């Protein structure tokens, strides 16, 4: 790095946007800058550092090995900058800024709409950005700073987990299935049935339950999309075990059967550390707890 030349937040912002989008044009749109301005900032940043951050060729833009190392630092600095801005505004009594939240699909449908409505009503100056993904993606986003916090039912050793509520697991079968006559079933009763295994995060929990009961399910399909699982079960292609939250907006012809003993997943919030969380994140968690209590 050349002496006497200083890096700027704009260089970090432009580089992170280009790296994320893989496009000077899209980065420019996100930052309200022209493509030539984006190119100039990147070239200037590379000159200051003394090496290339990006490869430019006919197939597009890709990040160099050196660029990947710089990306993590640049993203961390931008996240710290946003945190500092929010803290300063909080000191002045102004709750504003950007809050990025990771969420998995069933939570997005069930609880997120009410939370967003209540939160934006109370904190209209805070911009909410929602990123939808599975448990592993959300955990990685929290670790690398892509999101400030994330809903999950998986407790990472590297992050703090704030448990919020229990989501019971239930068996689902087609309306005229022989098991539909029962009010509850055991895991062992599922063993001989064609089974559709969820892959959206609950698969690890469900597989542990099968293992705990020495049951080897007759897995016919492994499906990630919850609606696809419900549709397959409703057509008699197999039975499945899903969290109750998945059935919140169920429009399929299904029977829901309790499992004995009761099994559940614990849904909560993942974040790096509550003590160092932004004022916007702390306010979100408080509003979330209130919504759940109500």
C-alpha positions, 0 to 999 in steps of 0.5 A: 500500500502506498504511503500518504494515500488513504482509503475511503468508505466509498471505496469499501462500499463500491467494492463490496457491492461489485463483489456481491452483485458481480456487476459494475452496472448493478453496483452502480444502480444500488449506489446511485453511481454511473458505471464509469464512476464505479470503475474509477473507484475500483481502479483507484482502490486497487492502485492504493492497495497495489494488487488486483481485487477483481478479474474483468473478462467477457464472462463477467466479473469475479473476485481475486484471491486477494480480493476475497481477503480484502472483502471480509475486512471491507464488509466488517468496516461497513457493518461497524460504520452502520453500527456507529451511525445507529449508536450516535443517533440513539444517543441523540434520541433518534432511532434510525438506520438500516436493519438486515434480518435473515429469515427462513420461509415458514417464519417469513409466512407465519410471524414476519409480516406482523413483526414488520408491520409493528416494527415499522409503525414504531420505528418508521425511520429504520429501514428493514431489509429481509434476506430469506434462506435456510438455517445454514445460509442464515448462520453464515450471513450473521457470521460474515455480517450480511445480516444483523440477526437471523431467525433460526431453529439451529443453535450455532456454537459461534453465535448467540441464540435467543430462544423465542418459542417452540414449534411442534412437529406433526405428522401429515397424511392424505385425507383418506390415509389409514393413519388419518383415523388416529389422533396420535401416532408414534415414530415407529408407526411411520417406519413402513410408510413411504416417507417424504423427508424435508430438506429445509433445515428440519431434516437434521432434527427429524433424522435425529428423532428417527435415530433416537427411536431406532427407526429407518424411514422408507424415504421416497423423496427428499424435498426442500420446498414446504409447499411441494411436500404438502402437495405430494402428501395430499396426492398420496405420494407419501407421508411426512413430518413437518413443523406446525408453522409450515401448516399456517397457510395450508390449503391442501387436503391433509390430516394432521396427526400428533406425534407421541411423545411430543417433539418440537423445534425451538425457534429463536434469533441468532446474532453475534452478541446482544451486548454489541448489537445495534439499537435497531437490532435490540429494538427488533428483538424487544418487539418480537418478544412482545409479539410472541407474548401477545 
